[in-house]
Amino acid sequence: MNPLVSIITPVYNAEKFISQTIQSVLSQTFTNWELILVDDGSSDDSLRLISKFTEVHKNILLFKNAKNSGAAITRNRGMEEAKGKYIAFLDADDIWFPNKLEIQIGIMEAKQLDVSFSSYNLMDADGNPLGKKVKALEQLTYKKLLKCNYVGNLTGIYNTQTLGKIYTKNLRKRQDWLLWLAAVKKTKHPVIGIQESLANYRLQPDSMSANKFGLIKYNYSVYKTGLEFSTLKALYCMALFLYEYLFVKSKNTIEVPKI
């Protein structure tokens, strides 16, 4: 029998996209999953739309924060509720391809991997393909990941049976990078990047991916607050990050035909 996969989706005012996101999970060819949606105080129609799905599908679960608490606390709440061998993440505006879990869990089970991720494609705020693919590294080390976040959170999966549940500190941004740093550091097995694109990432105008200057502030907080590095070490890591991001990682985004 296939292992259970817990999918964590934080929700905040996502009425425009949440139905598409949930539908991409329902369309998975791998069917042993639970979708854990955690609402972070939405004031729009998100809860009503989600309730339509929870009424029909018992493996779609909705939890609510008592107050707006941010992405880190919301993801941590989802992990507390998770029962799966594997934990995966899907933001409320992104989309998985139908074979995403079948391919990725199949590889992880066959090769006994603790952590994996994949390539993904970029789309604009309206869901139109941008003709760009962010290509995953074939193999990822902690040293490489410390320089720059190479794990697209919508593609990452880790094994809770071998690594335990991994919670992150309450950083305003980039807490997903902290989680993958912890997972990669813990595992004793290779961390594999699947070359095939398995998801579509929605590039919002105010996203971290679009706001290059915001990366500096929030990445420094990962080193200084998240990892508790000294100021000198944090600044040194920031210098490595800027070089890696500008001159190395940028080459991983390649042109692909628009479909």
N, C-alpha and C positions, 0 to 999 in steps of 0.2 A: 504493500500500500504506500502511496506517496505521502511524504511527511507534510505536516501542516505548516503553512506559511502565514504569518501574521503581517498584514500590510498596515502601516501607520500613516494616517492622513490628517494633519492639522487643518482646521477649517476656520477661516475668518473672512466674512463677507465675500463668499465665493459663489454667489448665485449664478453668475454668468457662465461659470465653467464646471461646477461640481457635478452636474448630471453627466457630462461627457467623460469626466474623470472616472466616475463610478462605473459607467458603462464599459470603459476600457478594461476594468477589472472583471466585470461580468462576462466579457468576451474572451477571457483567458482560456486557452486549451487545457491548461493545468487547472484542475477544479478544487483541489483541497486547500482552500485558503479561507481566512477570515479578514474582513476589511474593518479596521477600527478607526472610525472618524471621531476626532475630538474637536468640538466646537469651542472656540476661544472668545466667546461673547459676541457673536455675529449680530448685527442689527438689521440685516437684509433678509432675503427670503431663503437663505441657505438651509435652515432647519426644516422648513416645510418641504423643500425639495428632497432633502435626505430622508425624511420620514416616509416619503412615498416608496423608497427603496427598502427601508428597514421593515416596513409592513409586509413586504413580499418575500424578502430574502433573510433567512435567519442568520446567515453568516456575515451580514452587514450590521455592524454595531455602532451605536451613537452614544458618545459620552459628552458631558458639558463641563467646562471649567466654571467655577463659581464666579469668577471675574476674568476680565482680559488679562492674560499672564505672559504672553509672548510665545515664540516658537519653541524655545528650549523646554519650558515647563510643559507645554502642550504635547510635544513629542514624548517627553518622559512619562506623562500620564498615559499615553497610548501604549508605551512599552510595559507599564505596570499591568495593564489589562491583557496584554498579549499572552497567548497560550501556545504559540507555534514553536517548532524546532528552529525555524528560520524567521528572521525579522527583515522586512523590506520596507521601503519608504516611497511614498508617492504624494507629492504636493497636490493641493486641491485644484490646480490649474494645468497640470501636466497629464500626459496620456501615454499609457503603455501599449505596445504592439501586442496582438493576440497571443503570440508564441513566447512572450517574454519569460514567464515563469517556467514554462516547459523546457526551454533551452537552458536557462540559467540554473535551475534546480537540478536538472538532469546532469549538467557538467559538475556541479558541486557534489552531488551524490556519487557520481562515478569516480571522481578524483579525490573525494574526501577533503574538500576545501572548507575552510572556515569563513572566508571572505571572498566575494567576487563582485565585479561591476562590469559595465559594458559601454560600448559606444552609444551615442544617441544623436538624434537630429534636432535641429533648431527650427522653431516656427515663430511667427510674430504674434502679437497680442490677440489677433483675430483668428489664429489657428492656421494661417497660410504658411506653407513650407518656405523656408528661406534659402533652400538649396545648399545648406551647410551641415556638415557632420562633425561632431566632436569625437575624435577617434581615441578609444581607450588605449592606455599602455598595455602591452602584452603581459607584463608582469610588474608589480608595484612593490617597492620596499618602503620601510618606515622612513629611511633617510631621504628618499625621493619625495615621499608624501609630505615630509616636514618642510620642504622647500616651497611646495605649492599644492593646492587641493586638486588631485587628479581623479577623484571619485565623484561622478555626477550622482547626487543623492537619490535621484529618481531611479537609478540603476543599481545602487548598492544593496547587497544582502549579506547578513552575517548569521552564523550558527550560534544559537543561545546555549545549546547543550555542551559545546566545547569552550565557548568564550564567556558564558553567562550573559545576562542582560547588561547592556552598556548604557549608562545614563550620562548626560552631559551637564556641565555647569551652565548657569543661567546667563549666558552671553546674549546680547541683543541680536547679533548676527554671527554667522560662520560657526555656529555650534555643531552643524553637521560635520564640518572638517575635524573638529575635536573628537567627535564620535569615531570617525574612520581612522584617525590617528591612534586612538585607544585600541580599536579592533585589530589593526595591522600590527601594532606593537605586541599584542597578546598572542597572536597566532604563531604556531610553529610550522605552518604549512605555507606554500607559495600563495600569493594573492594574485589571482588571474584576472586580466581584463579581456572580456569577450569582444572580439573585433566587430561583430555584427551589431548594427544599431537595433536596440530593442525598445526604444521609447522616443517620444517627442517632448522636448523641453520648450515651454512657452517663455519667450524672451519679453518680459514686461519692461516698459520704459523706465520704471523706477527700481528694477531688479539690480542685485549686486553685479550680475554679469554685464549689465548695461552701464552701471555707474563705476567707472574705473577708479575714480578718486576715492570713493567710499571703501575700496578694498584696502587702502593703506591704513586707515583708522581701525577698521574692524579686524584686519589681519594682525596688527600689532597687539590687539587685545587677546587674540588667540595665544600668542607667544607669552605675553606678560601676565595675563589674568588666568587664561585657560590652562596653560602648561606651567605657569608659575616660574618662568625663566627670569633671571636677573635682567635689569634694564640693558646692560651691555650685551648679553646674549640675545635678548629680544631684538635689539637693534641690528645685531649681526645677522640674525635670521631674516629680518625684514630686507636687508640688502640682498641676501640670497634669493628671497622671494621675488623681489622686483626684477632681478636678472632672469630668473626662471620663468616668470610670468610673461615678460616682454619678449624674450629671445628664444625660449624653448617651448613652453606650453602653447604659445600662439600658433606654432607649426602643426599642432594636433587638430586644428579646425581646418577641414578641407572642403572643397566644393564637391557637391553631389548633384545628380539630376533631380529637378523638382518633379514630384509625382502628383 
